[in-house]
Amino acid sequence: MVSASSPLDTGFGFGYYPYRHTGATAWYLMAAARFNPLRA
């Protein structure tokens, strides 16, 4: 799972790059498991 398919400059001093991203992968896995981490 990568955070972007190609480099993207946001214009605000940071960008999105096609590197593996732990946070994006974790959200993907929770969605695939139909798990809501924000449910109290």
mmCIF file of the N, C-alpha and C atoms, coordinates in Angstrom:
data_MODEL
# 
_entry.id   MODEL 
# 
loop_
_atom_site.group_PDB 
_atom_site.id 
_atom_site.type_symbol 
_atom_site.label_atom_id 
_atom_site.label_alt_id 
_atom_site.label_comp_id 
_atom_site.label_asym_id 
_atom_site.label_entity_id 
_atom_site.label_seq_id 
_atom_site.pdbx_PDB_ins_code 
_atom_site.Cartn_x 
_atom_site.Cartn_y 
_atom_site.Cartn_z 
_atom_site.occupancy 
_atom_site.B_iso_or_equiv 
_atom_site.pdbx_formal_charge 
_atom_site.auth_seq_id 
_atom_site.auth_comp_id 
_atom_site.auth_asym_id 
_atom_site.auth_atom_id 
_atom_site.pdbx_PDB_model_num 
ATOM 1   N N  . MET A 1 1  ? 0.857   -1.163 0.000  1.00 0.00 ? 1  MET A N  1 
ATOM 2   C CA . MET A 1 1  ? 0.000   0.000  0.000  1.00 0.00 ? 1  MET A CA 1 
ATOM 3   C C  . MET A 1 1  ? 0.904   1.226  0.000  1.00 0.00 ? 1  MET A C  1 
ATOM 4   N N  . VAL A 1 2  ? 0.711   2.112  -0.938 1.00 0.00 ? 2  VAL A N  1 
ATOM 5   C CA . VAL A 1 2  ? 1.496   3.337  -0.996 1.00 0.00 ? 2  VAL A CA 1 
ATOM 6   C C  . VAL A 1 2  ? 0.588   4.523  -0.743 1.00 0.00 ? 2  VAL A C  1 
ATOM 7   N N  . SER A 1 3  ? 1.163   5.634  -0.322 1.00 0.00 ? 3  SER A N  1 
ATOM 8   C CA . SER A 1 3  ? 0.360   6.808  0.000  1.00 0.00 ? 3  SER A CA 1 
ATOM 9   C C  . SER A 1 3  ? -0.027  7.622  -1.236 1.00 0.00 ? 3  SER A C  1 
ATOM 10  N N  . ALA A 1 4  ? 0.652   7.424  -2.352 1.00 0.00 ? 4  ALA A N  1 
ATOM 11  C CA . ALA A 1 4  ? 0.325   8.122  -3.594 1.00 0.00 ? 4  ALA A CA 1 
ATOM 12  C C  . ALA A 1 4  ? 0.867   7.315  -4.769 1.00 0.00 ? 4  ALA A C  1 
ATOM 13  N N  . SER A 1 5  ? 0.256   7.463  -5.934 1.00 0.00 ? 5  SER A N  1 
ATOM 14  C CA . SER A 1 5  ? 0.710   6.718  -7.101 1.00 0.00 ? 5  SER A CA 1 
ATOM 15  C C  . SER A 1 5  ? 1.866   7.415  -7.817 1.00 0.00 ? 5  SER A C  1 
ATOM 16  N N  . SER A 1 6  ? 2.028   8.725  -7.597 1.00 0.00 ? 6  SER A N  1 
ATOM 17  C CA . SER A 1 6  ? 3.132   9.475  -8.180 1.00 0.00 ? 6  SER A CA 1 
ATOM 18  C C  . SER A 1 6  ? 3.423   10.678 -7.276 1.00 0.00 ? 6  SER A C  1 
ATOM 19  N N  . PRO A 1 7  ? 4.630   11.254 -7.367 1.00 0.00 ? 7  PRO A N  1 
ATOM 20  C CA . PRO A 1 7  ? 4.937   12.416 -6.508 1.00 0.00 ? 7  PRO A CA 1 
ATOM 21  C C  . PRO A 1 7  ? 3.958   13.571 -6.758 1.00 0.00 ? 7  PRO A C  1 
ATOM 22  N N  . LEU A 1 8  ? 3.522   14.209 -5.677 1.00 0.00 ? 8  LEU A N  1 
ATOM 23  C CA . LEU A 1 8  ? 2.582   15.316 -5.784 1.00 0.00 ? 8  LEU A CA 1 
ATOM 24  C C  . LEU A 1 8  ? 3.000   16.400 -4.799 1.00 0.00 ? 8  LEU A C  1 
ATOM 25  N N  . ASP A 1 9  ? 3.291   17.591 -5.314 1.00 0.00 ? 9  ASP A N  1 
ATOM 26  C CA . ASP A 1 9  ? 3.654   18.722 -4.473 1.00 0.00 ? 9  ASP A CA 1 
ATOM 27  C C  . ASP A 1 9  ? 2.391   19.481 -4.123 1.00 0.00 ? 9  ASP A C  1 
ATOM 28  N N  . THR A 1 10 ? 2.131   19.677 -2.837 1.00 0.00 ? 10 THR A N  1 
ATOM 29  C CA . THR A 1 10 ? 0.923   20.358 -2.409 1.00 0.00 ? 10 THR A CA 1 
ATOM 30  C C  . THR A 1 10 ? 1.027   21.881 -2.493 1.00 0.00 ? 10 THR A C  1 
ATOM 31  N N  . GLY A 1 11 ? 2.268   22.397 -2.548 1.00 0.00 ? 11 GLY A N  1 
ATOM 32  C CA . GLY A 1 11 ? 2.450   23.838 -2.575 1.00 0.00 ? 11 GLY A CA 1 
ATOM 33  C C  . GLY A 1 11 ? 2.502   24.454 -1.190 1.00 0.00 ? 11 GLY A C  1 
ATOM 34  N N  . PHE A 1 12 ? 2.399   23.640 -0.143 1.00 0.00 ? 12 PHE A N  1 
ATOM 35  C CA . PHE A 1 12 ? 2.420   24.122 1.231  1.00 0.00 ? 12 PHE A CA 1 
ATOM 36  C C  . PHE A 1 12 ? 3.655   23.655 1.988  1.00 0.00 ? 12 PHE A C  1 
ATOM 37  N N  . GLY A 1 13 ? 4.704   23.291 1.271  1.00 0.00 ? 13 GLY A N  1 
ATOM 38  C CA . GLY A 1 13 ? 5.946   22.872 1.915  1.00 0.00 ? 13 GLY A CA 1 
ATOM 39  C C  . GLY A 1 13 ? 6.046   21.383 2.189  1.00 0.00 ? 13 GLY A C  1 
ATOM 40  N N  . PHE A 1 14 ? 5.061   20.620 1.752  1.00 0.00 ? 14 PHE A N  1 
ATOM 41  C CA . PHE A 1 14 ? 5.141   19.170 1.886  1.00 0.00 ? 14 PHE A CA 1 
ATOM 42  C C  . PHE A 1 14 ? 4.467   18.549 0.669  1.00 0.00 ? 14 PHE A C  1 
ATOM 43  N N  . GLY A 1 15 ? 4.674   17.273 0.486  1.00 0.00 ? 15 GLY A N  1 
ATOM 44  C CA . GLY A 1 15 ? 4.079   16.600 -0.655 1.00 0.00 ? 15 GLY A CA 1 
ATOM 45  C C  . GLY A 1 15 ? 3.721   15.166 -0.331 1.00 0.00 ? 15 GLY A C  1 
ATOM 46  N N  . TYR A 1 16 ? 3.126   14.515 -1.306 1.00 0.00 ? 16 TYR A N  1 
ATOM 47  C CA . TYR A 1 16 ? 2.797   13.099 -1.192 1.00 0.00 ? 16 TYR A CA 1 
ATOM 48  C C  . TYR A 1 16 ? 3.713   12.343 -2.134 1.00 0.00 ? 16 TYR A C  1 
ATOM 49  N N  . TYR A 1 17 ? 4.321   11.287 -1.655 1.00 0.00 ? 17 TYR A N  1 
ATOM 50  C CA . TYR A 1 17 ? 5.289   10.545 -2.445 1.00 0.00 ? 17 TYR A CA 1 
ATOM 51  C C  . TYR A 1 17 ? 4.927   9.068  -2.460 1.00 0.00 ? 17 TYR A C  1 
ATOM 52  N N  . PRO A 1 18 ? 5.321   8.346  -3.500 1.00 0.00 ? 18 PRO A N  1 
ATOM 53  C CA . PRO A 1 18 ? 4.942   6.928  -3.621 1.00 0.00 ? 18 PRO A CA 1 
ATOM 54  C C  . PRO A 1 18 ? 5.786   6.006  -2.752 1.00 0.00 ? 18 PRO A C  1 
ATOM 55  N N  . TYR A 1 19 ? 5.708   6.199  -1.441 1.00 0.00 ? 19 TYR A N  1 
ATOM 56  C CA . TYR A 1 19 ? 6.419   5.356  -0.488 1.00 0.00 ? 19 TYR A CA 1 
ATOM 57  C C  . TYR A 1 19 ? 5.402   4.615  0.364  1.00 0.00 ? 19 TYR A C  1 
ATOM 58  N N  . ARG A 1 20 ? 5.810   3.502  0.912  1.00 0.00 ? 20 ARG A N  1 
ATOM 59  C CA . ARG A 1 20 ? 4.922   2.759  1.804  1.00 0.00 ? 20 ARG A CA 1 
ATOM 60  C C  . ARG A 1 20 ? 4.622   3.620  3.027  1.00 0.00 ? 20 ARG A C  1 
ATOM 61  N N  . HIS A 1 21 ? 3.383   3.554  3.464  1.00 0.00 ? 21 HIS A N  1 
ATOM 62  C CA . HIS A 1 21 ? 2.962   4.407  4.565  1.00 0.00 ? 21 HIS A CA 1 
ATOM 63  C C  . HIS A 1 21 ? 2.186   3.567  5.574  1.00 0.00 ? 21 HIS A C  1 
ATOM 64  N N  . THR A 1 22 ? 2.688   3.485  6.777  1.00 0.00 ? 22 THR A N  1 
ATOM 65  C CA . THR A 1 22 ? 2.075   2.656  7.816  1.00 0.00 ? 22 THR A CA 1 
ATOM 66  C C  . THR A 1 22 ? 0.650   3.105  8.127  1.00 0.00 ? 22 THR A C  1 
ATOM 67  N N  . GLY A 1 23 ? 0.433   4.404  8.235  1.00 0.00 ? 23 GLY A N  1 
ATOM 68  C CA . GLY A 1 23 ? -0.897  4.908  8.568  1.00 0.00 ? 23 GLY A CA 1 
ATOM 69  C C  . GLY A 1 23 ? -1.925  4.577  7.496  1.00 0.00 ? 23 GLY A C  1 
ATOM 70  N N  . ALA A 1 24 ? -1.567  4.783  6.233  1.00 0.00 ? 24 ALA A N  1 
ATOM 71  C CA . ALA A 1 24 ? -2.489  4.479  5.141  1.00 0.00 ? 24 ALA A CA 1 
ATOM 72  C C  . ALA A 1 24 ? -2.797  2.986  5.092  1.00 0.00 ? 24 ALA A C  1 
ATOM 73  N N  . THR A 1 25 ? -1.793  2.162  5.324  1.00 0.00 ? 25 THR A N  1 
ATOM 74  C CA . THR A 1 25 ? -1.993  0.721  5.329  1.00 0.00 ? 25 THR A CA 1 
ATOM 75  C C  . THR A 1 25 ? -2.898  0.300  6.482  1.00 0.00 ? 25 THR A C  1 
ATOM 76  N N  . ALA A 1 26 ? -2.704  0.890  7.652  1.00 0.00 ? 26 ALA A N  1 
ATOM 77  C CA . ALA A 1 26 ? -3.534  0.557  8.808  1.00 0.00 ? 26 ALA A CA 1 
ATOM 78  C C  . ALA A 1 26 ? -4.995  0.927  8.564  1.00 0.00 ? 26 ALA A C  1 
ATOM 79  N N  . TRP A 1 27 ? -5.244  2.107  8.016  1.00 0.00 ? 27 TRP A N  1 
ATOM 80  C CA . TRP A 1 27 ? -6.628  2.514  7.725  1.00 0.00 ? 27 TRP A CA 1 
ATOM 81  C C  . TRP A 1 27 ? -7.246  1.594  6.684  1.00 0.00 ? 27 TRP A C  1 
ATOM 82  N N  . TYR A 1 28 ? -6.468  1.192  5.685  1.00 0.00 ? 28 TYR A N  1 
ATOM 83  C CA . TYR A 1 28 ? -6.963  0.280  4.655  1.00 0.00 ? 28 TYR A CA 1 
ATOM 84  C C  . TYR A 1 28 ? -7.367  -1.058 5.277  1.00 0.00 ? 28 TYR A C  1 
ATOM 85  N N  . LEU A 1 29 ? -6.517  -1.603 6.132  1.00 0.00 ? 29 LEU A N  1 
ATOM 86  C CA . LEU A 1 29 ? -6.808  -2.893 6.757  1.00 0.00 ? 29 LEU A CA 1 
ATOM 87  C C  . LEU A 1 29 ? -8.029  -2.814 7.671  1.00 0.00 ? 29 LEU A C  1 
ATOM 88  N N  . MET A 1 30 ? -8.172  -1.708 8.406  1.00 0.00 ? 30 MET A N  1 
ATOM 89  C CA . MET A 1 30 ? -9.350  -1.557 9.262  1.00 0.00 ? 30 MET A CA 1 
ATOM 90  C C  . MET A 1 30 ? -10.618 -1.458 8.419  1.00 0.00 ? 30 MET A C  1 
ATOM 91  N N  . ALA A 1 31 ? -10.552 -0.749 7.292  1.00 0.00 ? 31 ALA A N  1 
ATOM 92  C CA . ALA A 1 31 ? -11.716 -0.642 6.413  1.00 0.00 ? 31 ALA A CA 1 
ATOM 93  C C  . ALA A 1 31 ? -12.059 -1.999 5.806  1.00 0.00 ? 31 ALA A C  1 
ATOM 94  N N  . ALA A 1 32 ? -11.050 -2.746 5.403  1.00 0.00 ? 32 ALA A N  1 
ATOM 95  C CA . ALA A 1 32 ? -11.287 -4.070 4.823  1.00 0.00 ? 32 ALA A CA 1 
ATOM 96  C C  . ALA A 1 32 ? -11.925 -5.016 5.847  1.00 0.00 ? 32 ALA A C  1 
ATOM 97  N N  . ALA A 1 33 ? -11.575 -4.843 7.119  1.00 0.00 ? 33 ALA A N  1 
ATOM 98  C CA . ALA A 1 33 ? -12.138 -5.669 8.187  1.00 0.00 ? 33 ALA A CA 1 
ATOM 99  C C  . ALA A 1 33 ? -13.453 -5.094 8.721  1.00 0.00 ? 33 ALA A C  1 
ATOM 100 N N  . ARG A 1 34 ? -13.888 -3.957 8.140  1.00 0.00 ? 34 ARG A N  1 
ATOM 101 C CA . ARG A 1 34 ? -15.108 -3.255 8.572  1.00 0.00 ? 34 ARG A CA 1 
ATOM 102 C C  . ARG A 1 34 ? -15.039 -2.911 10.060 1.00 0.00 ? 34 ARG A C  1 
ATOM 103 N N  . PHE A 1 35 ? -13.871 -2.456 10.503 1.00 0.00 ? 35 PHE A N  1 
ATOM 104 C CA . PHE A 1 35 ? -13.632 -2.068 11.888 1.00 0.00 ? 35 PHE A CA 1 
ATOM 105 C C  . PHE A 1 35 ? -13.607 -0.549 11.965 1.00 0.00 ? 35 PHE A C  1 
ATOM 106 N N  . ASN A 1 36 ? -14.335 0.017  12.936 1.00 0.00 ? 36 ASN A N  1 
ATOM 107 C CA . ASN A 1 36 ? -14.357 1.462  13.129 1.00 0.00 ? 36 ASN A CA 1 
ATOM 108 C C  . ASN A 1 36 ? -13.603 1.812  14.407 1.00 0.00 ? 36 ASN A C  1 
ATOM 109 N N  . PRO A 1 37 ? -12.369 2.351  14.295 1.00 0.00 ? 37 PRO A N  1 
ATOM 110 C CA . PRO A 1 37 ? -11.589 2.674  15.488 1.00 0.00 ? 37 PRO A CA 1 
ATOM 111 C C  . PRO A 1 37 ? -12.123 3.900  16.231 1.00 0.00 ? 37 PRO A C  1 
ATOM 112 N N  . LEU A 1 38 ? -13.017 4.662  15.630 1.00 0.00 ? 38 LEU A N  1 
ATOM 113 C CA . LEU A 1 38 ? -13.538 5.865  16.262 1.00 0.00 ? 38 LEU A CA 1 
ATOM 114 C C  . LEU A 1 38 ? -14.839 5.617  17.018 1.00 0.00 ? 38 LEU A C  1 
ATOM 115 N N  . ARG A 1 39 ? -15.342 4.399  16.948 1.00 0.00 ? 39 ARG A N  1 
ATOM 116 C CA . ARG A 1 39 ? -16.565 4.078  17.676 1.00 0.00 ? 39 ARG A CA 1 
ATOM 117 C C  . ARG A 1 39 ? -16.251 3.895  19.156 1.00 0.00 ? 39 ARG A C  1 
ATOM 118 N N  . ALA A 1 40 ? -16.988 4.557  19.973 1.00 0.00 ? 40 ALA A N  1 
ATOM 119 C CA . ALA A 1 40 ? -16.727 4.511  21.422 1.00 0.00 ? 40 ALA A CA 1 
ATOM 120 C C  . ALA A 1 40 ? -17.310 3.292  22.080 1.00 0.00 ? 40 ALA A C  1 
# 
